[in-house]
Amino acid sequence: MEMASARSRPAARARQMSDQIVLWAACVLLSALSLLLLLVSVSSGFGAARLTGEINVLVRTTTTTTTTSDAVDDVVVAVEQCGVDDGDDGDHMLVDGEWVRDDERRPLYEPQRCPFVDEGFRCRENGRPDGAFAKWRWQPRHCTLPRFDAKNLLEKLRNRRLVFVGDSIGRNQWESMLCMLATAVSGDGDKAASIYEEHGSPITKHKGALSFRFRDNNCTVEHYRSPYLVRRGRPPRRAPKRAEVRSTLQLDAMDARAHHWKDADVVVFNTGHWWSHERLQQLHCYFQVGKKLRLDMSIEAAYQRAMSTLTSWVHLEVNPHKSLVIFRTYSPAHTRASNSGSCAKETTPELNSSRISIHRWPGMVNPAFEPSRSGTSAAKLHLLNVTLMAAQRRDGHPSVYNVAAASRLPAAARQRADCSHWCLPGVPDAWNELLYAIILKRFS
């Protein structure tokens, strides 16, 4: 009996081990099936995200799980801060948004207390009866725009240079930035001593450069007038007389003062409004590449050639470890040929961006900047595309309120509406808030 019992023990152990193996295999199979179902569910969710255009939001957000008092998991979504980093699409995230009315935080400064605003941009002081144009702020959809802090920006700019280069729309933005920064300096008397033009020049429609120094932070905010960014000079000696060429745009050469900009810590370029048949014909100005006149070159082709020159200059001349270089795109004019005062009666933005056709400004909207040929060692030209957001703001122009006492002008004079520049405070303030976000991320 003892021998029979001994012989049965190994068989029992074998049956027990076999049962355990079967149970373990069943558990593995159930786990694999559960994991497969989970993967299918997640894959289906991301597929739907791609179809609905929400994939950027999913990629750009981070999630953390917290437990409520009812023991229910609540997902908190933290949207990343707006700005531009190398290798991402931060440029797009900044300008993909909407205009939002904000009566509490707008305007960002009082124009009558800011001495840096050109007379032509002082719309309220020039008789404009409504002030809603200064009550709108830009709100990106997929990132959080930091609230503008003039003291913080001045600290970031300590011992640095912020330079704007371009046409009078660039001067518009530059004056806006001066006013925004000046809010950090208390007292009108202190401002006169703490913020001054280095050469004693007054703000006006200038042909050279203006540089305002913020004494306590030892930083400058400068504007260089360069409507085309490339060099404008005398025509070649053998220029055809029939064309009456008085000047040329040398599309393969930067403005002669470019050496003043290349060492700046932040450079903001803009151009566009002077690239028109009417303006070039008025100046008797033609295009030139090398020593050869290009009388048959289209404006679109010439503009793109100039943008290639700009990007090559940035790649070759700018120190990527020191300078942040930004190109702010074309700011649309809203003049219609059928109505000389087309922006005069506008008081609200066009909030439905689908009604805006940016194809009205071909060639100026999305310039194709060439990538660096030297790899990551070259400076990058960041694109701040404000064209669509500006196109929505027909209400933001000075219109007939571009000179003092405009309301008392005769009717004929009132028809000369300025639908190109912007009232201050106004639309350029929003551009500078976007610029602030980029600077914070770069110099953090």
C-alpha positions as CSV (number, residue, x, y, z in Angstrom):
1,M,0.0,0.0,0.0
2,E,2.8,2.4,0.9
3,M,4.5,1.6,-2.5
4,A,1.3,2.3,-4.4
5,S,0.7,5.6,-2.6
6,A,4.3,6.6,-3.3
7,R,3.9,5.8,-7.0
8,S,0.7,8.0,-7.2
9,R,2.3,11.1,-5.8
10,P,4.4,12.1,-8.9
11,A,1.3,11.7,-11.1
12,A,-0.7,14.0,-8.8
13,R,2.1,16.6,-8.9
14,A,2.1,16.4,-12.7
15,R,-1.6,16.9,-12.9
16,Q,-1.4,19.9,-10.6
17,M,1.4,21.5,-12.6
18,S,-0.5,20.9,-15.8
19,D,-3.6,22.6,-14.4
20,Q,-1.4,25.6,-13.4
21,I,0.1,25.9,-16.8
22,V,-3.4,25.9,-18.4
23,L,-4.6,28.6,-16.0
24,W,-1.5,30.7,-16.6
25,A,-1.9,30.3,-20.4
26,A,-5.6,31.4,-20.1
27,C,-4.6,34.5,-18.1
28,V,-2.0,35.4,-20.7
29,L,-4.5,35.0,-23.5
30,L,-7.1,37.2,-21.7
31,S,-4.4,39.9,-21.1
32,A,-3.4,39.9,-24.7
33,L,-7.0,40.2,-25.9
34,S,-7.6,43.1,-23.5
35,L,-4.4,44.9,-24.7
36,L,-5.5,44.3,-28.3
37,L,-8.9,45.9,-27.7
38,L,-7.3,48.9,-26.0
39,L,-4.9,49.5,-28.9
40,V,-7.8,49.3,-31.3
41,S,-9.7,51.9,-29.2
42,V,-6.8,54.3,-29.0
43,S,-6.0,53.9,-32.7
44,S,-9.6,54.6,-33.6
45,G,-9.6,57.7,-31.4
46,F,-6.4,59.1,-33.1
47,G,-7.9,58.3,-36.5
48,A,-10.9,60.4,-35.6
49,A,-8.6,63.2,-34.4
50,R,-6.8,63.3,-37.7
51,L,-10.1,63.5,-39.6
52,T,-11.4,66.3,-37.4
53,G,-8.2,68.3,-37.5
54,E,-7.7,68.1,-33.8
55,I,-4.4,66.1,-33.9
56,N,-2.4,69.2,-33.1
57,V,-4.3,69.8,-29.9
58,L,-3.7,66.2,-28.8
59,V,0.0,66.4,-29.5
60,R,0.5,69.8,-28.0
61,T,-1.2,69.1,-24.6
62,T,-0.2,67.3,-21.5
63,T,-2.6,65.6,-19.1
64,T,-2.5,65.0,-15.4
65,T,-5.0,62.9,-13.4
66,T,-6.4,64.1,-10.1
67,T,-8.9,62.3,-7.8
68,T,-12.0,64.1,-6.7
69,S,-13.9,63.7,-3.4
70,D,-16.3,61.3,-5.2
71,A,-13.3,59.1,-6.2
72,V,-13.9,60.0,-9.9
73,D,-10.9,60.6,-12.1
74,D,-10.9,64.1,-13.6
75,V,-8.5,64.9,-16.4
76,V,-6.9,68.3,-16.3
77,V,-5.5,69.6,-19.6
78,A,-2.5,72.0,-19.5
79,V,-2.0,73.8,-22.8
80,E,1.6,74.8,-23.6
81,Q,2.7,78.4,-23.5
82,C,2.8,80.2,-26.8
83,G,6.2,80.9,-28.3
84,V,8.6,79.7,-31.0
85,D,11.1,76.9,-30.5
86,D,13.5,75.5,-33.1
87,G,12.0,72.4,-34.8
88,D,8.3,73.0,-33.9
89,D,5.4,74.9,-35.4
90,G,5.1,77.5,-32.7
91,D,4.8,80.2,-35.4
92,H,1.5,78.7,-36.6
93,M,0.2,78.2,-33.0
94,L,0.7,81.9,-32.3
95,V,-1.4,83.2,-35.2
96,D,-4.1,80.5,-35.3
97,G,-6.7,82.2,-33.2
98,E,-9.4,84.7,-32.9
99,W,-10.1,88.3,-31.9
100,V,-11.7,88.6,-28.5
101,R,-13.3,91.8,-27.0
102,D,-11.6,92.7,-23.8
103,D,-12.9,95.8,-22.0
104,E,-11.0,95.1,-18.8
105,R,-7.4,94.8,-20.2
106,R,-7.7,97.0,-23.2
107,P,-6.2,99.4,-24.2
108,L,-2.7,98.6,-23.0
109,Y,-1.7,102.3,-22.7
110,E,-3.2,105.7,-23.0
111,P,-2.2,107.4,-26.3
112,Q,-2.4,110.9,-24.9
113,R,0.2,109.9,-22.2
114,C,2.5,108.3,-24.7
115,P,4.7,110.8,-26.6
116,F,6.0,108.2,-29.0
117,V,3.0,108.0,-31.3
118,D,3.1,109.6,-34.7
119,E,0.3,112.2,-35.3
120,G,-1.2,110.1,-38.1
121,F,-1.8,107.2,-35.7
122,R,-3.5,109.2,-32.9
123,C,-7.0,108.3,-34.1
124,R,-9.0,109.3,-31.0
125,E,-7.1,112.6,-30.6
126,N,-7.7,113.3,-34.3
127,G,-11.5,113.1,-33.8
128,R,-12.4,109.4,-34.2
129,P,-15.7,109.1,-32.2
130,D,-15.6,105.4,-31.4
131,G,-13.0,103.6,-29.3
132,A,-13.9,100.0,-29.7
133,F,-11.0,99.4,-32.2
134,A,-8.7,99.5,-29.2
135,K,-10.7,97.0,-27.1
136,W,-9.8,93.8,-29.0
137,R,-7.0,91.3,-28.1
138,W,-5.7,88.2,-30.0
139,Q,-6.3,84.8,-28.5
140,P,-4.5,81.8,-29.9
141,R,-6.5,78.6,-30.0
142,H,-3.9,76.0,-29.2
143,C,-1.6,77.7,-26.7
144,T,-1.7,80.1,-23.8
145,L,-0.5,83.7,-24.6
146,P,1.4,85.2,-21.7
147,R,0.0,88.4,-20.4
148,F,2.1,91.3,-21.5
149,D,4.4,92.5,-18.7
150,A,6.4,95.6,-19.6
151,K,8.8,95.4,-16.6
152,N,9.5,91.8,-17.4
153,L,10.2,92.5,-21.1
154,L,12.5,95.4,-20.2
155,E,14.4,93.0,-17.9
156,K,14.7,90.5,-20.7
157,L,16.0,93.2,-22.9
158,R,18.5,94.5,-20.4
159,N,21.8,95.4,-22.1
160,R,20.2,94.3,-25.4
161,R,18.9,95.8,-28.7
162,L,15.4,95.3,-30.1
163,V,15.4,96.5,-33.8
164,F,12.6,96.9,-36.2
165,V,13.5,97.1,-39.9
166,G,11.0,97.9,-42.7
167,D,8.4,100.4,-43.9
168,S,6.0,102.7,-42.1
169,I,3.9,99.8,-41.0
170,G,7.0,98.6,-39.2
171,R,7.3,102.1,-37.7
172,N,3.6,101.6,-36.6
173,Q,4.6,98.5,-34.7
174,W,7.8,100.1,-33.3
175,E,5.9,103.0,-31.9
176,S,3.4,100.6,-30.3
177,M,6.2,98.8,-28.6
178,L,7.7,102.0,-27.3
179,C,4.3,102.9,-25.7
180,M,3.8,99.4,-24.3
181,L,7.3,99.4,-22.7
182,A,6.8,103.0,-21.4
183,T,4.0,101.9,-19.1
184,A,6.7,100.3,-16.9
185,V,8.2,103.8,-16.3
186,S,6.3,105.8,-13.7
187,G,5.6,109.5,-14.0
188,D,5.6,111.6,-17.1
189,G,8.6,113.6,-15.9
190,D,10.6,110.4,-15.3
191,K,9.8,109.1,-18.8
192,A,11.4,112.1,-20.4
193,A,14.6,111.4,-18.6
194,S,14.5,107.6,-18.6
195,I,13.4,107.1,-22.3
196,Y,15.2,109.3,-24.9
197,E,16.2,109.3,-28.5
198,E,20.0,108.8,-28.6
199,H,20.5,111.5,-31.2
200,G,17.8,113.9,-30.1
201,S,15.7,113.3,-33.2
202,P,11.9,113.6,-32.9
203,I,9.5,110.8,-34.0
204,T,8.3,111.6,-37.5
205,K,8.2,110.1,-41.0
206,H,12.0,109.7,-41.2
207,K,14.3,108.4,-43.9
208,G,17.0,107.0,-41.6
209,A,16.9,105.5,-38.2
210,L,15.6,106.3,-34.7
211,S,16.9,104.7,-31.5
212,F,15.2,105.1,-28.1
213,R,17.2,104.1,-25.1
214,F,15.6,102.9,-21.8
215,R,18.2,104.3,-19.4
216,D,17.5,102.1,-16.4
217,N,17.7,98.9,-18.4
218,N,20.4,100.0,-20.8
219,C,18.5,98.7,-23.8
220,T,17.5,100.3,-27.1
221,V,14.4,99.9,-29.2
222,E,15.3,101.0,-32.7
223,H,13.6,101.5,-36.1
224,Y,15.4,101.5,-39.5
225,R,13.5,102.7,-42.5
226,S,14.0,100.2,-45.3
227,P,10.8,99.7,-47.3
228,Y,12.3,97.0,-49.6
229,L,15.0,95.6,-47.2
230,V,17.2,95.2,-50.3
231,R,19.4,98.0,-51.6
232,R,18.0,100.8,-53.7
233,G,20.6,102.6,-55.8
234,R,21.5,104.3,-59.0
235,P,20.9,102.4,-62.3
236,P,23.7,100.9,-64.3
237,R,25.6,103.2,-66.7
238,R,24.1,101.4,-69.8
239,A,20.5,101.5,-68.7
240,P,18.1,102.0,-71.7
241,K,17.0,105.6,-72.0
242,R,13.5,104.5,-73.2
243,A,12.7,103.1,-69.8
244,E,13.6,106.3,-67.9
245,V,15.3,104.4,-65.2
246,R,16.1,106.7,-62.2
247,S,16.8,104.0,-59.6
248,T,17.0,100.3,-59.2
249,L,16.3,97.7,-56.5
250,Q,19.4,95.5,-56.3
251,L,17.6,92.3,-55.5
252,D,20.8,90.4,-54.6
253,A,22.1,92.9,-52.1
254,M,20.8,93.9,-48.7
255,D,20.2,97.5,-47.7
256,A,23.6,99.3,-47.2
257,R,22.9,99.7,-43.5
258,A,22.4,96.0,-42.8
259,H,25.6,95.9,-40.8
260,H,23.8,98.0,-38.1
261,W,21.3,95.2,-37.6
262,K,23.2,92.0,-37.7
263,D,24.5,92.2,-34.1
264,A,21.1,93.2,-32.6
265,D,19.6,90.7,-30.1
266,V,16.1,90.8,-31.6
267,V,15.5,91.9,-35.2
268,V,11.9,92.2,-36.6
269,F,11.7,92.6,-40.4
270,N,8.7,93.6,-42.5
271,T,8.0,94.7,-46.1
272,G,5.3,94.6,-48.7
273,H,3.5,97.9,-49.1
274,W,6.1,99.4,-51.4
275,W,6.1,96.3,-53.7
276,S,3.4,97.6,-56.2
277,H,3.4,98.7,-59.8
278,E,2.1,102.2,-58.9
279,R,4.8,102.9,-56.3
280,L,7.6,101.6,-58.5
281,Q,6.4,103.5,-61.5
282,Q,6.2,106.7,-59.4
283,L,9.8,106.2,-58.4
284,H,10.9,105.2,-61.9
285,C,12.5,102.2,-60.1
286,Y,13.3,98.9,-61.8
287,F,14.8,95.6,-60.8
288,Q,18.4,94.7,-61.0
289,V,20.3,91.4,-60.4
290,G,24.1,91.8,-60.4
291,K,24.8,94.4,-63.0
292,K,21.9,93.5,-65.2
293,L,18.6,95.3,-65.4
294,R,15.5,93.0,-65.4
295,L,12.9,95.1,-67.0
296,D,10.6,92.1,-67.6
297,M,10.7,90.7,-64.1
298,S,7.3,90.5,-62.3
299,I,6.9,92.0,-58.9
300,E,6.1,88.6,-57.4
301,A,9.3,87.2,-58.7
302,A,11.3,90.2,-57.6
303,Y,9.8,90.1,-54.1
304,Q,10.7,86.4,-53.8
305,R,14.2,87.1,-55.0
306,A,14.6,89.8,-52.3
307,M,13.3,87.3,-49.7
308,S,16.0,84.8,-50.8
309,T,18.6,87.6,-50.3
310,L,17.2,88.3,-46.8
311,T,17.4,84.6,-45.8
312,S,20.9,84.2,-47.2
313,W,22.0,87.3,-45.3
314,V,20.5,85.9,-42.1
315,H,22.2,82.5,-42.5
316,L,25.6,84.0,-43.3
317,E,25.8,87.2,-41.2
318,V,23.7,86.7,-38.1
319,N,25.1,84.9,-35.0
320,P,22.5,82.2,-34.1
321,H,23.6,82.1,-30.5
322,K,23.0,85.8,-30.0
323,S,20.3,87.0,-32.3
324,L,16.6,86.2,-32.7
325,V,15.4,87.1,-36.2
326,I,11.7,87.4,-37.1
327,F,9.9,88.3,-40.3
328,R,6.5,89.8,-39.7
329,T,4.4,89.2,-42.8
330,Y,2.4,91.6,-44.9
331,S,-0.3,93.7,-43.2
332,P,-3.1,94.1,-45.7
333,A,-4.5,97.5,-46.8
334,H,-8.3,97.7,-47.1
335,T,-8.8,100.3,-49.7
336,R,-11.3,99.4,-52.4
337,A,-11.2,101.1,-55.8
338,S,-14.9,101.5,-55.8
339,N,-15.0,103.3,-52.5
340,S,-12.2,105.7,-51.5
341,G,-13.2,105.6,-47.9
342,S,-13.7,101.9,-47.6
343,C,-12.5,101.6,-44.0
344,A,-14.0,104.8,-42.7
345,K,-17.3,103.5,-41.4
346,E,-16.0,100.2,-40.0
347,T,-16.2,99.8,-36.2
348,T,-16.0,96.1,-35.6
349,P,-13.7,93.3,-36.8
350,E,-14.7,90.5,-39.2
351,L,-14.8,87.7,-36.7
352,N,-15.5,85.0,-39.3
353,S,-12.1,84.4,-40.8
354,S,-13.6,82.2,-43.5
355,R,-15.0,85.3,-45.1
356,I,-11.5,86.7,-45.6
357,S,-9.7,85.9,-48.9
358,I,-6.0,86.3,-48.5
359,H,-5.5,85.6,-52.2
360,R,-6.1,89.3,-52.7
361,W,-2.4,89.8,-51.7
362,P,-0.5,87.3,-53.9
363,G,3.1,86.8,-53.2
364,M,3.1,88.8,-50.0
365,V,1.4,86.4,-47.7
366,N,3.6,83.3,-47.5
367,P,7.1,84.0,-48.7
368,A,9.1,80.9,-49.2
369,F,12.2,81.2,-47.1
370,E,15.1,78.9,-48.1
371,P,16.5,76.6,-45.4
372,S,20.0,77.0,-44.3
373,R,22.6,75.1,-46.4
374,S,25.0,75.0,-43.4
375,G,22.8,73.0,-41.2
376,T,22.0,73.9,-37.6
377,S,24.9,76.3,-37.2
378,A,23.1,79.1,-39.1
379,A,20.6,81.5,-37.6
380,K,16.9,80.8,-38.3
381,L,14.4,83.3,-39.7
382,H,11.2,82.9,-37.8
383,L,8.0,83.7,-39.6
384,L,5.3,85.7,-37.7
385,N,2.4,85.5,-40.2
386,V,-0.1,88.1,-39.1
387,T,-1.7,88.6,-42.5
388,L,-5.0,86.8,-41.8
389,M,-5.5,88.3,-38.4
390,A,-4.8,91.8,-39.7
391,A,-7.1,91.2,-42.7
392,Q,-9.9,90.8,-40.2
393,R,-9.4,94.3,-38.8
394,R,-10.8,96.7,-41.3
395,D,-12.0,98.7,-38.4
396,G,-8.4,99.4,-37.0
397,H,-7.1,101.9,-39.6
398,P,-6.9,105.6,-39.1
399,S,-9.1,106.2,-42.1
400,V,-10.0,109.9,-42.3
401,Y,-8.7,110.4,-38.7
402,N,-5.1,110.5,-39.7
403,V,-4.5,114.2,-39.1
404,A,-5.3,116.5,-36.2
405,A,-8.9,117.9,-36.1
406,A,-9.9,115.6,-39.0
407,S,-13.6,115.9,-38.1
408,R,-13.4,119.6,-39.1
409,L,-11.9,118.9,-42.5
410,P,-13.9,119.6,-45.7
411,A,-15.7,116.6,-47.2
412,A,-13.2,116.3,-50.1
413,A,-10.2,116.0,-47.7
414,R,-12.0,113.4,-45.6
415,Q,-12.1,111.1,-48.6
416,R,-8.3,110.6,-48.4
417,A,-8.7,107.8,-46.0
418,D,-5.6,105.9,-44.6
419,C,-6.6,102.3,-44.8
420,S,-3.0,101.0,-44.6
421,H,-1.6,102.1,-41.3
422,W,-3.1,101.3,-37.9
423,C,-4.5,103.4,-35.0
424,L,-2.6,103.3,-31.8
425,P,-3.4,101.8,-29.5
426,G,-4.7,99.0,-31.7
427,V,-3.8,96.1,-33.9
428,P,0.1,96.4,-33.7
429,D,-0.2,96.0,-29.9
430,A,-1.4,92.4,-30.6
431,W,1.6,91.8,-32.9
432,N,3.9,92.9,-30.0
433,E,2.1,90.6,-27.6
434,L,3.0,87.7,-29.9
435,L,6.5,89.1,-30.2
436,Y,6.7,89.2,-26.4
437,A,5.8,85.5,-26.2
438,I,8.5,84.6,-28.7
439,I,11.1,86.7,-26.8
440,L,10.2,85.1,-23.4
441,K,10.7,81.6,-24.8
442,R,14.0,82.5,-26.5
443,F,15.5,84.3,-23.5
444,S,14.0,82.3,-20.7
